[in-house]
Amino acid sequence: MSDRALHNKVVLITGGAKRLGAATARLLHANGATIVIHYHHSQIAAESLAQELNNLRNDSVSVVAADLLDTTQLHSIVMHCIKQHGQLDVLINNASAFYPTPIGTITEQHWNELIGSNLKAPLFLAQAATAYLKKTHGLILNMADIHAQRPLVEHPVYSIAKAGLVTLTKSLARELGPEIRVNAIAPGPVLWPEHEMSAELQQEILSKTALKRQGSPDDIARAALFFIKDAPYVTGQILAVDGGRSIGW
């Protein structure tokens, strides 16, 4: 794998300081990309990751803070990329709120947070970035979920949001072609939720995958690298990286 394959690409990753975002940042950076790490609350993690990667290649990573639920801040994220690095080639809409909302407990705040982070922000950030992505014949890559296809129990609002993101991906692919490709990755059990999940439930989920094992954040990062580097004729597609979970259920 060439460490120069993405040397002329500037990649913006929302929620890029931790978990899937951080793994993706590391792999794309290892392939030569310049990375912009967006964060909201994770300043220490974002700056630590940026320092780690800049120590490997000077001035190759920057950070930008914004609340994605505030659409007035989204243009400034894009402008950071342009002012700091001169262009934008890839937008990865990775940031995501995730928590249960059983029927009977749902509040408007839950709706605003889950729809806002998983659907509204990707739409408005894509809109803010469109003019610049057209110049580079760029890519928008959304982080969907296999539960967009089959809703997760006690997570109706989250599942609705991810289902909307899948349709947004396909809609943007139609709207923004031929200059911009738009695709999505739908992870399966590669990371467990940050809130506690029992070992029994984890094992039950893994038993329903075709591969009978957990994936890793690097599996998602490699899928992102594929879309950026090796898929110039692919747009409007949702790639499940789930060990076969979505074919079994």
TINU-925452 format. One record per residue (C-alpha): residue in one letter; y, x, z. Coordinates in nm, 4 decimals. Layout:
node type:A, py:Y, px:X, pz:Z .
...
This chain:
node type:M, py:0.0000, px:0.0000, pz:0.0000 .
node type:S, py:0.3290, px:0.1527, pz:-0.1101 .
node type:D, py:0.5917, px:0.1962, pz:0.1555 .
node type:R, py:0.8554, px:0.1754, pz:-0.1191 .
node type:A, py:0.7487, px:-0.1512, pz:-0.2837 .
node type:L, py:1.0364, px:-0.3498, pz:-0.1297 .
node type:H, py:1.2910, px:-0.0682, pz:-0.1106 .
node type:N, py:1.5591, px:-0.2699, pz:-0.2930 .
node type:K, py:1.5017, px:-0.5987, pz:-0.1057 .
node type:V, py:1.7118, px:-0.7442, pz:0.1769 .
node type:V, py:1.5109, px:-0.9901, pz:0.3867 .
node type:L, py:1.6575, px:-1.2312, pz:0.6406 .
node type:I, py:1.4076, px:-1.3563, pz:0.9017 .
node type:T, py:1.5167, px:-1.6336, pz:1.1369 .
node type:G, py:1.3638, px:-1.6032, pz:1.4811 .
node type:G, py:1.2668, px:-1.2520, pz:1.3782 .
node type:A, py:1.2656, px:-1.0898, pz:1.7214 .
node type:K, py:0.9264, px:-1.2069, pz:1.8471 .
node type:R, py:0.5771, px:-1.3209, pz:1.7572 .
node type:L, py:0.5235, px:-1.3997, pz:1.3859 .
node type:G, py:0.8796, px:-1.3062, pz:1.2966 .
node type:A, py:0.8523, px:-0.9611, pz:1.4514 .
node type:A, py:0.5152, px:-0.8910, pz:1.2891 .
node type:T, py:0.6582, px:-0.9907, pz:0.9526 .
node type:A, py:0.9662, px:-0.7759, pz:1.0054 .
node type:R, py:0.7520, px:-0.4713, pz:1.0843 .
node type:L, py:0.5262, px:-0.5072, pz:0.7801 .
node type:L, py:0.8049, px:-0.5773, pz:0.5313 .
node type:H, py:1.0052, px:-0.2879, pz:0.6746 .
node type:A, py:0.7003, px:-0.0619, pz:0.6378 .
node type:N, py:0.7039, px:-0.1580, pz:0.2698 .
node type:G, py:1.0642, px:-0.0467, pz:0.2301 .
node type:A, py:1.2617, px:-0.3674, pz:0.2876 .
node type:T, py:1.5938, px:-0.3842, pz:0.4643 .
node type:I, py:1.5591, px:-0.6434, pz:0.7405 .
node type:V, py:1.8093, px:-0.8788, pz:0.9018 .
node type:I, py:1.6750, px:-1.0153, pz:1.2301 .
node type:H, py:1.8279, px:-1.3444, pz:1.3359 .
node type:Y, py:1.8048, px:-1.4489, pz:1.7000 .
node type:H, py:1.9505, px:-1.7103, pz:1.9300 .
node type:H, py:1.8444, px:-1.6340, pz:2.2884 .
node type:S, py:1.6269, px:-1.3249, pz:2.2291 .
node type:Q, py:1.8990, px:-1.0614, pz:2.2112 .
node type:I, py:1.7106, px:-0.7908, pz:2.4011 .
node type:A, py:1.3962, px:-0.8336, pz:2.1915 .
node type:A, py:1.5976, px:-0.8408, pz:1.8668 .
node type:E, py:1.7953, px:-0.5278, pz:1.9465 .
node type:S, py:1.4833, px:-0.3469, pz:2.0679 .
node type:L, py:1.2981, px:-0.4250, pz:1.7446 .
node type:A, py:1.5982, px:-0.3216, pz:1.5364 .
node type:Q, py:1.6193, px:0.0101, pz:1.7211 .
node type:E, py:1.2444, px:0.0671, pz:1.6773 .
node type:L, py:1.2677, px:0.0157, pz:1.3022 .
node type:N, py:1.5983, px:0.1981, pz:1.2552 .
node type:N, py:1.4412, px:0.4988, pz:1.4263 .
node type:L, py:1.1895, px:0.4988, pz:1.1422 .
node type:R, py:1.4532, px:0.4536, pz:0.8696 .
node type:N, py:1.8206, px:0.4773, pz:0.9553 .
node type:D, py:2.0466, px:0.1764, pz:0.8921 .
node type:S, py:1.7602, px:-0.0324, pz:0.7559 .
node type:V, py:1.7756, px:-0.3175, pz:1.0090 .
node type:S, py:2.0576, px:-0.5266, pz:1.1515 .
node type:V, py:2.0697, px:-0.8240, pz:1.3868 .
node type:V, py:2.2705, px:-1.1449, pz:1.3771 .
node type:A, py:2.3030, px:-1.4120, pz:1.6464 .
node type:A, py:2.3426, px:-1.7835, pz:1.5768 .
node type:D, py:2.2390, px:-2.1264, pz:1.6968 .
node type:L, py:2.0520, px:-2.2729, pz:1.4011 .
node type:L, py:2.1103, px:-2.6261, pz:1.5294 .
node type:D, py:2.4821, px:-2.5767, pz:1.4644 .
node type:T, py:2.5148, px:-2.5961, pz:1.0876 .
node type:T, py:2.8664, px:-2.4518, pz:1.1027 .
node type:Q, py:2.7133, px:-2.1161, pz:1.2022 .
node type:L, py:2.4679, px:-2.0891, pz:0.9141 .
node type:H, py:2.7127, px:-1.9603, pz:0.6538 .
node type:S, py:2.8011, px:-1.6718, pz:0.8868 .
node type:I, py:2.4349, px:-1.5633, pz:0.8985 .
node type:V, py:2.4269, px:-1.5364, pz:0.5207 .
node type:M, py:2.7631, px:-1.3609, pz:0.5099 .
node type:H, py:2.6362, px:-1.1048, pz:0.7605 .
node type:C, py:2.3649, px:-1.0125, pz:0.5096 .
node type:I, py:2.6137, px:-0.9821, pz:0.2250 .
node type:K, py:2.8782, px:-0.7881, pz:0.4179 .
node type:Q, py:2.6286, px:-0.5600, pz:0.5919 .
node type:H, py:2.3812, px:-0.5001, pz:0.3097 .
node type:G, py:2.5457, px:-0.6197, pz:-0.0119 .
node type:Q, py:2.2863, px:-0.8768, pz:-0.1150 .
node type:L, py:2.0164, px:-1.1196, pz:-0.0042 .
node type:D, py:1.6758, px:-1.1277, pz:-0.1727 .
node type:V, py:1.4511, px:-1.3202, pz:0.0659 .
node type:L, py:1.5165, px:-1.5897, pz:0.3258 .
node type:I, py:1.2273, px:-1.6477, pz:0.5658 .
node type:N, py:1.2771, px:-1.9663, pz:0.7679 .
node type:N, py:1.0562, px:-1.8666, pz:1.0591 .
node type:A, py:1.2410, px:-1.9940, pz:1.3691 .
node type:S, py:1.0703, px:-2.2968, pz:1.5198 .
node type:A, py:1.0786, px:-2.5046, pz:1.8351 .
node type:F, py:0.7348, px:-2.6260, pz:1.9452 .
node type:Y, py:0.6382, px:-2.8457, pz:2.2388 .
node type:P, py:0.4535, px:-3.1729, pz:2.3005 .
node type:T, py:0.6268, px:-3.5108, pz:2.2752 .
node type:P, py:0.3719, px:-3.7791, pz:2.3679 .
node type:I, py:0.4703, px:-4.1315, pz:2.2720 .
node type:G, py:0.6592, px:-4.2857, pz:2.5618 .
node type:T, py:0.8302, px:-3.9597, pz:2.6547 .
node type:I, py:1.0266, px:-3.8813, pz:2.3363 .
node type:T, py:1.4008, px:-3.8435, pz:2.3734 .
node type:E, py:1.6732, px:-3.8045, pz:2.1158 .
node type:Q, py:1.7154, px:-3.4457, pz:2.2348 .
node type:H, py:1.3506, px:-3.3772, pz:2.1510 .
node type:W, py:1.4086, px:-3.5214, pz:1.8046 .
node type:N, py:1.7239, px:-3.3187, pz:1.7481 .
node type:E, py:1.5653, px:-2.9913, pz:1.8636 .
node type:L, py:1.2362, px:-3.0218, pz:1.6781 .
node type:I, py:1.3711, px:-3.1721, pz:1.3570 .
node type:G, py:1.6739, px:-2.9456, pz:1.3798 .
node type:S, py:1.4893, px:-2.6152, pz:1.4046 .
node type:N, py:1.1938, px:-2.6979, pz:1.1818 .
node type:L, py:1.3583, px:-2.9001, pz:0.9037 .
node type:K, py:1.7352, px:-2.9352, pz:0.9216 .
node type:A, py:1.8132, px:-2.5653, pz:0.9705 .
node type:P, py:1.5851, px:-2.4479, pz:0.6861 .
node type:L, py:1.7538, px:-2.6942, pz:0.4495 .
node type:F, py:2.1102, px:-2.6040, pz:0.5392 .
node type:L, py:2.0414, px:-2.2307, pz:0.5591 .
node type:A, py:1.8778, px:-2.2434, pz:0.2172 .
node type:Q, py:2.1832, px:-2.4254, pz:0.0883 .
node type:A, py:2.4129, px:-2.1602, pz:0.2363 .
node type:A, py:2.2055, px:-1.8826, pz:0.0791 .
node type:T, py:2.1476, px:-2.0352, pz:-0.2645 .
node type:A, py:2.4366, px:-1.8738, pz:-0.4496 .
node type:Y, py:2.3376, px:-1.5263, pz:-0.3293 .
node type:L, py:1.9635, px:-1.5738, pz:-0.3840 .
node type:K, py:2.0322, px:-1.6833, pz:-0.7416 .
node type:K, py:2.1998, px:-1.3478, pz:-0.8079 .
node type:T, py:1.8866, px:-1.1596, pz:-0.7032 .
node type:H, py:1.6310, px:-1.4101, pz:-0.8377 .
node type:G, py:1.5184, px:-1.4354, pz:-0.4799 .
node type:L, py:1.2683, px:-1.6168, pz:-0.2644 .
node type:I, py:1.2845, px:-1.8747, pz:0.0132 .
node type:L, py:0.9744, px:-1.8647, pz:0.2321 .
node type:N, py:0.9296, px:-2.1407, pz:0.4893 .
node type:M, py:0.6963, px:-2.1211, pz:0.7870 .
node type:A, py:0.5141, px:-2.4532, pz:0.7791 .
node type:D, py:0.2018, px:-2.5484, pz:0.9763 .
node type:I, py:-0.1431, px:-2.6839, pz:0.8973 .
node type:H, py:-0.0468, px:-2.9793, pz:1.1205 .
node type:A, py:0.1952, px:-3.0911, pz:0.8524 .
node type:Q, py:-0.1206, px:-3.2099, pz:0.6792 .
node type:R, py:-0.2954, px:-3.3557, pz:0.9842 .
node type:P, py:-0.0741, px:-3.4311, pz:1.2852 .
node type:L, py:-0.1365, px:-3.2554, pz:1.6135 .
node type:V, py:-0.2166, px:-3.4899, pz:1.9022 .
node type:E, py:0.0803, px:-3.5461, pz:2.1365 .
node type:H, py:0.3122, px:-3.3620, pz:1.8941 .
node type:P, py:0.4375, px:-3.6401, pz:1.6639 .
node type:V, py:0.7943, px:-3.5125, pz:1.6303 .
node type:Y, py:0.6869, px:-3.1541, pz:1.5592 .
node type:S, py:0.4268, px:-3.2742, pz:1.3079 .
node type:I, py:0.6855, px:-3.4933, pz:1.1339 .
node type:A, py:0.9241, px:-3.1989, pz:1.1124 .
node type:K, py:0.6646, px:-2.9681, pz:0.9569 .
node type:A, py:0.5549, px:-3.2374, pz:0.7123 .
node type:G, py:0.9177, px:-3.2666, pz:0.6093 .
node type:L, py:0.9362, px:-2.8889, pz:0.5688 .
node type:V, py:0.6417, px:-2.8968, pz:0.3289 .
node type:T, py:0.8184, px:-3.1562, pz:0.1140 .
node type:L, py:1.1442, px:-2.9609, pz:0.1434 .
node type:T, py:0.9622, px:-2.6543, pz:0.0110 .
node type:K, py:0.8436, px:-2.8419, pz:-0.2957 .
node type:S, py:1.1798, px:-3.0145, pz:-0.3461 .
node type:L, py:1.3721, px:-2.6876, pz:-0.3301 .
node type:A, py:1.1283, px:-2.5263, pz:-0.5712 .
node type:R, py:1.2184, px:-2.7968, pz:-0.8255 .
node type:E, py:1.5898, px:-2.7849, pz:-0.7482 .
node type:L, py:1.6353, px:-2.4071, pz:-0.7434 .
node type:G, py:1.4083, px:-2.2879, pz:-1.0226 .
node type:P, py:1.4086, px:-2.0886, pz:-1.2364 .
node type:E, py:1.6279, px:-1.8435, pz:-1.0464 .
node type:I, py:1.4792, px:-1.8909, pz:-0.6966 .
node type:R, py:1.1167, px:-1.9279, pz:-0.5952 .
node type:V, py:1.0379, px:-2.1392, pz:-0.2871 .
node type:N, py:0.7033, px:-2.1282, pz:-0.1062 .
node type:A, py:0.5609, px:-2.1794, pz:0.2423 .
node type:I, py:0.2951, px:-2.0359, pz:0.4700 .
node type:A, py:0.0987, px:-2.2737, pz:0.6930 .
node type:P, py:-0.0507, px:-2.0768, pz:0.9825 .
node type:G, py:-0.3571, px:-2.1895, pz:1.1713 .
node type:P, py:-0.4805, px:-2.0382, pz:1.4996 .
node type:V, py:-0.3206, px:-1.6947, pz:1.4766 .
node type:L, py:-0.1105, px:-1.7148, pz:1.7945 .
node type:W, py:-0.1540, px:-1.9493, pz:2.0871 .
node type:P, py:0.1486, px:-2.1481, pz:2.2081 .
node type:E, py:0.3722, px:-1.9765, pz:2.4598 .
node type:H, py:0.2969, px:-2.2533, pz:2.7091 .
node type:E, py:-0.0433, px:-2.2238, pz:2.8757 .
node type:M, py:-0.3495, px:-2.3358, pz:2.6816 .
node type:S, py:-0.6968, px:-2.3346, pz:2.8387 .
node type:A, py:-0.9640, px:-2.0956, pz:2.7162 .
node type:E, py:-1.1871, px:-2.3971, pz:2.6581 .
node type:L, py:-0.9378, px:-2.5584, pz:2.4218 .
node type:Q, py:-0.8820, px:-2.2310, pz:2.2404 .
node type:Q, py:-1.2546, px:-2.1940, pz:2.1842 .
node type:E, py:-1.2832, px:-2.5530, pz:2.0654 .
node type:I, py:-1.0137, px:-2.4906, pz:1.8044 .
node type:L, py:-1.1764, px:-2.1675, pz:1.6858 .
node type:S, py:-1.5152, px:-2.3384, pz:1.6594 .
node type:K, py:-1.3625, px:-2.5721, pz:1.4005 .
node type:T, py:-1.2521, px:-2.2915, pz:1.1704 .
node type:A, py:-1.4764, px:-2.1794, pz:0.8887 .
node type:L, py:-1.4440, px:-1.8167, pz:0.9993 .
node type:K, py:-1.5055, px:-1.8957, pz:1.3705 .
node type:R, py:-1.2398, px:-1.6574, pz:1.4926 .
node type:Q, py:-0.8711, px:-1.6235, pz:1.5634 .
node type:G, py:-0.6351, px:-1.4743, pz:1.3098 .
node type:S, py:-0.3475, px:-1.2402, pz:1.3868 .
node type:P, py:0.0267, px:-1.2274, pz:1.3230 .
node type:D, py:-0.0445, px:-0.9575, pz:1.0659 .
node type:D, py:-0.2358, px:-1.2134, pz:0.8582 .
node type:I, py:0.0864, px:-1.4127, pz:0.8288 .
node type:A, py:0.2910, px:-1.1012, pz:0.7584 .
node type:R, py:0.0544, px:-1.0026, pz:0.4755 .
node type:A, py:0.0909, px:-1.3494, pz:0.3239 .
node type:A, py:0.4689, px:-1.3069, pz:0.3310 .
node type:L, py:0.4351, px:-0.9688, pz:0.1621 .
node type:F, py:0.2181, px:-1.1268, pz:-0.1081 .
node type:F, py:0.4785, px:-1.3917, pz:-0.1873 .
node type:I, py:0.7574, px:-1.1346, pz:-0.2042 .
node type:K, py:0.5790, px:-0.8564, pz:-0.3901 .
node type:D, py:0.2892, px:-0.9981, pz:-0.5871 .
node type:A, py:0.3621, px:-1.3634, pz:-0.6718 .
node type:P, py:0.6447, px:-1.3776, pz:-0.9272 .
node type:Y, py:0.4895, px:-1.6819, pz:-1.0992 .
node type:V, py:0.4213, px:-1.8809, pz:-0.7809 .
node type:T, py:0.6637, px:-2.1442, pz:-0.6541 .
node type:G, py:0.6399, px:-2.4765, pz:-0.4712 .
node type:Q, py:0.3146, px:-2.3755, pz:-0.3019 .
node type:I, py:0.1905, px:-2.3990, pz:0.0572 .
node type:L, py:-0.0577, px:-2.1281, pz:0.1551 .
node type:A, py:-0.2774, px:-2.2093, pz:0.4548 .
node type:V, py:-0.3595, px:-1.8937, pz:0.6512 .
node type:D, py:-0.5907, px:-2.0594, pz:0.8994 .
node type:G, py:-0.9439, px:-1.9223, pz:0.8801 .
node type:G, py:-1.0501, px:-2.2458, pz:0.7125 .
node type:R, py:-0.9288, px:-2.4727, pz:0.9939 .
node type:S, py:-0.7714, px:-2.7196, pz:0.7528 .
node type:I, py:-1.0949, px:-2.7767, pz:0.5608 .
node type:G, py:-1.2963, px:-2.8641, pz:0.8686 .
node type:W, py:-1.0941, px:-3.0496, pz:1.1304 .
